[in-house]
Each structure stands twice: as structure tokens, then as C-alpha cells.
Amino acid sequence: MAKKKISERENCFIICPLGEEKSETRKQSDIMLKHVFQPILDANSYNAIRADQIPKVGLITSQIINLIIESPLVIADLTDSNPNVFYELAIRHAIRKPYIQVIKKGQKIPFDLSGIRTIEIDLKDLDNVEFAKKEIENHILEYKNGHIPDSPISVASSARILQDDRDLAEEIVEKINYLPRFSYNDYSYSDIQKIEDISRKLWGLREYSSISLEDLSNKLDLILQKLK
């Protein structure tokens, strides 16, 4: 398949720590862009855009926020826990549009983001770099196939709905009740992804809602009694 022209490609905004020009932080972000993000984005017809590449015309912050909101894809590098990265990523989380999280291998993923798939990258390990690139591409293909991402914000919103609708909460528990009866070998790759999505939502329900695990267990007992 012929590659699309630059003008025909969609944008992917890269959220990452930049630091001052010629700093170690900038150097690492440049390497990540050149050797990890750029090859995969180019192969999938995306233009990679980073904050330091935005023309210095108008209010830079507004331009960045517009790119975060409007770009079809965002990649966020959580390396070194940069505050600007978290601020910008939160905006993307809130609008629930496709995003991919990465982090330098060995660094701790922040607690609030630990329930989200985050790709670990070791730039000194070429095999790991190739694996990470493949994982990024898998994420891109999932989104192209219509997958809608979750985030702590969207999960918290869903949790509020469950708090207000007991019947809906019980129906969801009923639907997931059968999962422990089977092994992962019984599922296709697509189904496994859905199961992982359910797990992340349950994690979010526990972390961000006032519904206790005891309440959830009691609801499950009621459902099992009805099934009997």
C-alpha cells in the first residue's frame, strides 16, 4: 500500500518532557521520537507533532490544548513524572479520545494511572525497542478498529452512574459473573481485551467510587440467590 502524502495524514500529538534545548531531557525525548514513535507513526500514516515544533505565533498554551483535543491520536511519555505531561494527559483523558501511554522501563507508573496499559521502553535494549514499537502499533490498530479508551476520569464518571442506578450495577455484576468459570485459553484476543477493559473498570470502581467491595459482594449474593 502506498504511503499517504504528508498533507493527507492525521496528526499524532506527542506529550512528553522536553526540558531546555540541548538538555539531557530533550536529548532523551528526541531519541524516543526518532527511533520509537516516528517509524511507527510514519508507517501508519500519522504526522508526529511535538510542542517544541509548534510555530511561535499566538498563545502557545492554547495551541497545545487545541492539538491535545483535536488530534486523532496522542502519545504520552510519563518518564520522570513531568507535571506538564500529567496536566496535558488529563485533558486527553477527559475527552476520551485515543491515547497511548509509555514510560522509561524501570520507572514507577503513578498510582492513578497504574490501571491503564502503559508501554515500558528501554532505549538501550534494541529488542525491547522493537517490542515497544509493535505494542504501540497494536494500540493504533485497536483504535482504528473502533476501540474507545477508558481513563480514571471516564471510569469515575461511570462509577457515579452505578451509584445512582442499583439495577444497572446488578446487571453488570451478573454479566461478569461467568468470567471466573473459564480460562483465558477459552477466549479470542479480542475477548481478552474486553475482559481486561472490564477489570480496569472494576479497579476504577473500587478506587473512585463510594461503593464498597462488601456492597458489591452482597449484590452478587442476591443475584446468585435469584439464579438458584
KAUR-V385480 format. One record per residue. N is the residue number from 1. RES is the residue in one small letter. SS is DSSP state (a for helix, b for strand, c for the rest). PHI is phi in whole degrees, -180 to 180 (999 if undefined). NEAR is the number of other C-alpha atoms within 10 Angstrom. Layout:
n:N res:RES ss:SS phi:PHI near:NEAR
n:N res:RES ss:SS phi:PHI near:NEAR
//
This chain:
n:1 res:m ss:c phi:999 near:3
n:2 res:a ss:c phi:-70 near:4
n:3 res:k ss:c phi:-73 near:11
n:4 res:k ss:c phi:-73 near:14
n:5 res:k ss:c phi:-65 near:8
n:6 res:i ss:a phi:-53 near:12
n:7 res:s ss:a phi:-69 near:9
n:8 res:e ss:a phi:-96 near:11
n:9 res:r ss:c phi:-83 near:16
n:10 res:e ss:b phi:-88 near:17
n:11 res:n ss:b phi:-89 near:20
n:12 res:c ss:b phi:-122 near:25
n:13 res:f ss:b phi:-89 near:24
n:14 res:i ss:b phi:-97 near:24
n:15 res:i ss:b phi:-95 near:24
n:16 res:c ss:c phi:-160 near:28
n:17 res:p ss:c phi:-71 near:21
n:18 res:l ss:c phi:-112 near:21
n:19 res:g ss:c phi:68 near:13
n:20 res:e ss:c phi:-75 near:10
n:21 res:e ss:c phi:-58 near:10
n:22 res:k ss:c phi:74 near:9
n:23 res:s ss:c phi:-76 near:10
n:24 res:e ss:a phi:-63 near:12
n:25 res:t ss:a phi:-63 near:16
n:26 res:r ss:a phi:-64 near:16
n:27 res:k ss:a phi:-61 near:15
n:28 res:q ss:a phi:-66 near:15
n:29 res:s ss:a phi:-68 near:19
n:30 res:d ss:a phi:-65 near:14
n:31 res:i ss:a phi:-65 near:13
n:32 res:m ss:a phi:-61 near:19
n:33 res:l ss:a phi:-66 near:18
n:34 res:k ss:a phi:-69 near:12
n:35 res:h ss:a phi:-103 near:14
n:36 res:v ss:a phi:-117 near:19
n:37 res:f ss:a phi:-71 near:20
n:38 res:q ss:a phi:-58 near:19
n:39 res:p ss:a phi:-60 near:14
n:40 res:i ss:a phi:-72 near:17
n:41 res:l ss:a phi:-66 near:22
n:42 res:d ss:a phi:-63 near:15
n:43 res:a ss:a phi:-67 near:11
n:44 res:n ss:c phi:-109 near:16
n:45 res:s ss:c phi:65 near:17
n:46 res:y ss:b phi:-119 near:22
n:47 res:n ss:b phi:-92 near:19
n:48 res:a ss:b phi:-83 near:23
n:49 res:i ss:b phi:-127 near:18
n:50 res:r ss:b phi:-122 near:17
n:51 res:a ss:a phi:-57 near:17
n:52 res:d ss:a phi:-75 near:11
n:53 res:q ss:a phi:-97 near:8
n:54 res:i ss:c phi:-76 near:12
n:55 res:p ss:c phi:-56 near:9
n:56 res:k ss:c phi:-80 near:9
n:57 res:v ss:c phi:-127 near:7
n:58 res:g ss:c phi:84 near:8
n:59 res:l ss:c phi:-81 near:8
n:60 res:i ss:a phi:-60 near:14
n:61 res:t ss:a phi:-58 near:10
n:62 res:s ss:a phi:-64 near:10
n:63 res:q ss:a phi:-64 near:16
n:64 res:i ss:a phi:-64 near:18
n:65 res:i ss:a phi:-62 near:14
n:66 res:n ss:a phi:-62 near:11
n:67 res:l ss:a phi:-67 near:22
n:68 res:i ss:a phi:-62 near:25
n:69 res:i ss:a phi:-79 near:20
n:70 res:e ss:a phi:-92 near:16
n:71 res:s ss:c phi:-65 near:20
n:72 res:p ss:c phi:-62 near:16
n:73 res:l ss:b phi:-142 near:24
n:74 res:v ss:b phi:-131 near:24
n:75 res:i ss:b phi:-114 near:20
n:76 res:a ss:b phi:-116 near:21
n:77 res:d ss:b phi:-96 near:26
n:78 res:l ss:c phi:-85 near:26
n:79 res:t ss:a phi:-54 near:23
n:80 res:d ss:a phi:69 near:15
n:81 res:s ss:a phi:50 near:16
n:82 res:n ss:c phi:-72 near:14
n:83 res:p ss:a phi:-59 near:11
n:84 res:n ss:a phi:-63 near:13
n:85 res:v ss:a phi:-62 near:19
n:86 res:f ss:a phi:-65 near:18
n:87 res:y ss:a phi:-62 near:11
n:88 res:e ss:a phi:-69 near:17
n:89 res:l ss:a phi:-65 near:22
n:90 res:a ss:a phi:-61 near:16
n:91 res:i ss:a phi:-63 near:15
n:92 res:r ss:a phi:-65 near:24
n:93 res:h ss:a phi:-57 near:18
n:94 res:a ss:a phi:-65 near:14
n:95 res:i ss:a phi:-93 near:15
n:96 res:r ss:c phi:56 near:16
n:97 res:k ss:c phi:-110 near:21
n:98 res:p ss:c phi:-52 near:23
n:99 res:y ss:b phi:-147 near:25
n:100 res:i ss:b phi:-130 near:21
n:101 res:q ss:b phi:-105 near:20
n:102 res:v ss:b phi:-131 near:19
n:103 res:i ss:b phi:-157 near:20
n:104 res:k ss:b phi:-62 near:17
n:105 res:k ss:c phi:-59 near:14
n:106 res:g ss:c phi:101 near:10
n:107 res:q ss:c phi:-86 near:13
n:108 res:k ss:c phi:-81 near:13
n:109 res:i ss:c phi:-77 near:20
n:110 res:p ss:c phi:-53 near:11
n:111 res:f ss:a phi:-54 near:8
n:112 res:d ss:a phi:-65 near:12
n:113 res:l ss:a phi:-110 near:14
n:114 res:s ss:c phi:-69 near:13
n:115 res:g ss:c phi:-87 near:20
n:116 res:i ss:c phi:-108 near:19
n:117 res:r ss:c phi:-58 near:14
n:118 res:t ss:b phi:-129 near:18
n:119 res:i ss:b phi:-85 near:18
n:120 res:e ss:b phi:-89 near:22
n:121 res:i ss:b phi:-129 near:24
n:122 res:d ss:c phi:-114 near:15
n:123 res:l ss:c phi:-66 near:18
n:124 res:k ss:c phi:-90 near:8
n:125 res:d ss:c phi:-116 near:10
n:126 res:l ss:a phi:-62 near:11
n:127 res:d ss:a phi:-65 near:11
n:128 res:n ss:a phi:-65 near:15
n:129 res:v ss:a phi:-61 near:18
n:130 res:e ss:a phi:-65 near:15
n:131 res:f ss:a phi:-64 near:15
n:132 res:a ss:a phi:-63 near:20
n:133 res:k ss:a phi:-61 near:21
n:134 res:k ss:a phi:-66 near:14
n:135 res:e ss:a phi:-65 near:16
n:136 res:i ss:a phi:-61 near:22
n:137 res:e ss:a phi:-64 near:18
n:138 res:n ss:a phi:-61 near:12
n:139 res:h ss:a phi:-61 near:18
n:140 res:i ss:a phi:-59 near:19
n:141 res:l ss:a phi:-65 near:13
n:142 res:e ss:a phi:-60 near:16
n:143 res:y ss:a phi:-67 near:17
n:144 res:k ss:a phi:-66 near:11
n:145 res:n ss:c phi:-87 near:9
n:146 res:g ss:c phi:103 near:9
n:147 res:h ss:c phi:-64 near:14
n:148 res:i ss:c phi:-106 near:12
n:149 res:p ss:c phi:-74 near:17
n:150 res:d ss:c phi:-100 near:21
n:151 res:s ss:c phi:-156 near:23
n:152 res:p ss:a phi:-55 near:23
n:153 res:i ss:a phi:-71 near:18
n:154 res:s ss:a phi:-68 near:16
n:155 res:v ss:a phi:-67 near:20
n:156 res:a ss:a phi:-63 near:19
n:157 res:s ss:a phi:-64 near:15
n:158 res:s ss:a phi:-65 near:16
n:159 res:a ss:a phi:-63 near:23
n:160 res:r ss:a phi:-64 near:15
n:161 res:i ss:a phi:-63 near:14
n:162 res:l ss:a phi:-65 near:18
n:163 res:q ss:a phi:-63 near:15
n:164 res:d ss:a phi:-89 near:10
n:165 res:d ss:c phi:-133 near:11
n:166 res:r ss:a phi:-66 near:12
n:167 res:d ss:a phi:-62 near:12
n:168 res:l ss:a phi:-65 near:13
n:169 res:a ss:a phi:-61 near:17
n:170 res:e ss:a phi:-67 near:16
n:171 res:e ss:a phi:-64 near:14
n:172 res:i ss:a phi:-65 near:13
n:173 res:v ss:a phi:-60 near:17
n:174 res:e ss:a phi:-62 near:15
n:175 res:k ss:a phi:-70 near:9
n:176 res:i ss:a phi:-94 near:12
n:177 res:n ss:c phi:-62 near:13
n:178 res:y ss:c phi:-79 near:9
n:179 res:l ss:a phi:-59 near:10
n:180 res:p ss:a phi:-66 near:8
n:181 res:r ss:a phi:-75 near:6
n:182 res:f ss:c phi:-123 near:9
n:183 res:s ss:c phi:-97 near:8
n:184 res:y ss:a phi:-62 near:12
n:185 res:n ss:a phi:-66 near:8
n:186 res:d ss:a phi:-83 near:9
n:187 res:y ss:c phi:-119 near:12
n:188 res:s ss:c phi:-78 near:10
n:189 res:y ss:a phi:-59 near:11
n:190 res:s ss:a phi:-62 near:9
n:191 res:d ss:a phi:-67 near:12
n:192 res:i ss:a phi:-62 near:14
n:193 res:q ss:a phi:-62 near:13
n:194 res:k ss:a phi:-67 near:13
n:195 res:i ss:a phi:-64 near:16
n:196 res:e ss:a phi:-64 near:14
n:197 res:d ss:a phi:-62 near:17
n:198 res:i ss:a phi:-62 near:14
n:199 res:s ss:a phi:-62 near:14
n:200 res:r ss:a phi:-66 near:20
n:201 res:k ss:a phi:-67 near:22
n:202 res:l ss:a phi:-66 near:16
n:203 res:w ss:a phi:-61 near:15
n:204 res:g ss:a phi:-65 near:23
n:205 res:l ss:a phi:-61 near:23
n:206 res:r ss:a phi:-69 near:16
n:207 res:e ss:a phi:-80 near:16
n:208 res:y ss:a phi:-115 near:18
n:209 res:s ss:c phi:-116 near:17
n:210 res:s ss:c phi:-93 near:12
n:211 res:i ss:c phi:-76 near:15
n:212 res:s ss:c phi:-84 near:12
n:213 res:l ss:a phi:-64 near:11
n:214 res:e ss:a phi:-66 near:9
n:215 res:d ss:a phi:-62 near:11
n:216 res:l ss:a phi:-65 near:14
n:217 res:s ss:a phi:-64 near:12
n:218 res:n ss:a phi:-64 near:12
n:219 res:k ss:a phi:-63 near:19
n:220 res:l ss:a phi:-65 near:18
n:221 res:d ss:a phi:-61 near:12
n:222 res:l ss:a phi:-62 near:11
n:223 res:i ss:a phi:-66 near:16
n:224 res:l ss:a phi:-64 near:12
n:225 res:q ss:a phi:-64 near:9
n:226 res:k ss:a phi:-66 near:8
n:227 res:l ss:a phi:-67 near:8
n:228 res:k ss:c phi:-69 near:5
//
